[in-house]
Structures are given as structure tokens and as C-alpha cells.
Amino acid sequence: MEMQRLCWINGQLAPPSEATVSVFDHGLLYGDGVFEGLRFYQGKVFRLAEHLARLWRSATVLRIAIPYSEVELTAAIVGLVRDCGMPNGYVRVIVTRGIGKLGIDPRSCKHPSVIVLLDEIAVVDEETRRMGARVVVASTRRLAPDGLDPRIKSLNYLNPILAKWEAINAGADEAIMLNAQGFVCEGSVDNIFIVKNATLMTPPESDGALQGITREAIIELARQEGIPYHARHLTTYDLYTADECFLTGTAAELIPVREIDGRTLPQSCGTVFAKLNNKYKELTQREPA
């Protein structure tokens, strides 16, 4: 049974073949907008409230007034999930500044646009998920927080796209990005964790890591399971000498890493990863929307 791809644009349902965005929308012209990616499991959207809270924070920073309440947007998302015909899938919520004049002056945009898309997504194929991903450290550096704060999930993804091209050109599955100081930030679309001597570590948000909702869930699960955890500066040395490494994200879920810059890790689907991966799957099945 195939999922029914659905679109909700400014309060109206439309099939993908008929859904349109104006060529004068500043989200299209200038990447002026924000978004959230969500997953649903067994018909329940995972951590919907947390995602919408982050969406509102991002919009607030960009001074975009979302023209719907969280209750209204929640109802729209839940309705799409109910009507899609599949228990599991992916939701993308997009808020643009709306239609305006050519030129970056945001004051010409009077009415923000809100779009909800429902479809399937796969960051890697199942064989890569089973065997472990091959990653490279990109030369493209993560933008500094004083340039574009990573806590803003904006529509401008050129920085990680350039890093992703480096991974593609190297025949790898994903790219790891460093900040200007050479500390590890994250992947192109995911957070990164390593395990060393049974201790879980991830870069702090201050180093440029996205304030990931899946990242927070993994940290919560680690504490519940008694797995030692630290948010600390990580360098490429730490990546190369890790016992385990894995990526996390809403679209990615949990992806084990088997190789970094041609260096094979001792364990691709190691003990800590396996435990957290199982616990995360359990969490997504039992936690309500």
C-alpha cells in the first residue's frame, strides 16, 4: 500500500500536482523562511509539540509572524497524518515570509505562507543502515553562530549542501562539518555522537551543533540507561579514534558509522549504539503525539 502524498497550503488541501508557490515568494527567492521535519509512527507524530515550539522560535528570530496558532497547525498536521493511509511517514512544515516585491526588503511581504507536506523520506538505504555509513570530514565549514545561528532552521541550506557534495564526490554517505575553530559540529542534516571507553559524547550546541530533537531524545535515553554522557569539544582526532560513531536526526533516525575519512572504526553497530537504537525505537512507539 502506497502512502498518499498530501499538501496543505495556507489552510487548503491540494494534491502535489496542483500545489503551487508563487515565484515572488521570498522563501523561493531568498531562502527567507523556516521549517521543521517531523516523523510519525503508528499514526502519532513524534514530539510534535517540541517541533512546533522550535518552529515558532525560528520564526520569531526572523520576525515572521506565523498566521496560525499552534493548536490550528497541530490540527492540520494530525489531519494529514490521519488521511495519508499509512502508519509511518514524514511531515515537512514550511513557513515563508510570503509573496513580496523583488529585492530583499522583507517589508514588502505582508502575509507569510504556511505549507505542510506529507511524504516518505530516507537519508540512507537499508544496507547502509545495516552495515554502517561511510563519512568524510568536509572542508566546507559550518557557518558561525554570529553569521547564522544554527538554532534557526532556515530554508537556506546552501552551507550543508556544499558539504554534502563533498561526501558525494568522495563516494561517501555523509559529510561531517567542522566550525571555524576546527571543532566538530554535525553532519549535513544530522547530529553526531561518538563512544569512547563506553562514554557517549557529542559536540555542544555552542560549537555549532543543531539543537536537535532526536539528539535530545538520545541524551535522555542515555541517562535513563546509565550510559555516561558528556557534551564536549570534539576534533577529527576524537572521530578517528572513537570506538563507535553514529548520526541522529528526525529524518535520519539513528545511523551507525563504520568509516571516517577512510579509517574503519572498531565497531560500526556497537554495544552503545545498539542499545540506544532499540530504546529509541521503543520510545517512538510508546510516546504520544
ZIFENDA-V517889 format. One record per run of one state. SS is the DSSP state (A for helix, B for strand, O for the rest). FROM is the first residue (numbers start at 1). LEN is the number of residues. Records with the same first field share a line. If there is no record, write none. Layout:
SS: FROM-LEN, FROM-LEN
This chain:
O: 1-5, 10-2, 15-10, 31-2, 42-2, 46-2, 62-8, 84-5, 97-2, 100-6, 109-4, 120-6, 132-1, 138-16, 155-3, 170-4, 179-5, 188-3, 197-2, 203-2, 208-5, 225-4, 232-4, 241-3, 250-3, 261-2, 265-6, 287-3
B: 6-4, 12-3, 25-1, 33-9, 44-2, 89-8, 99-1, 113-7, 133-5, 154-1, 174-5, 184-4, 191-6, 199-4, 229-3, 244-6, 253-8, 263-2
A: 26-5, 48-14, 70-14, 106-3, 126-6, 158-12, 205-3, 213-12, 236-5, 271-16
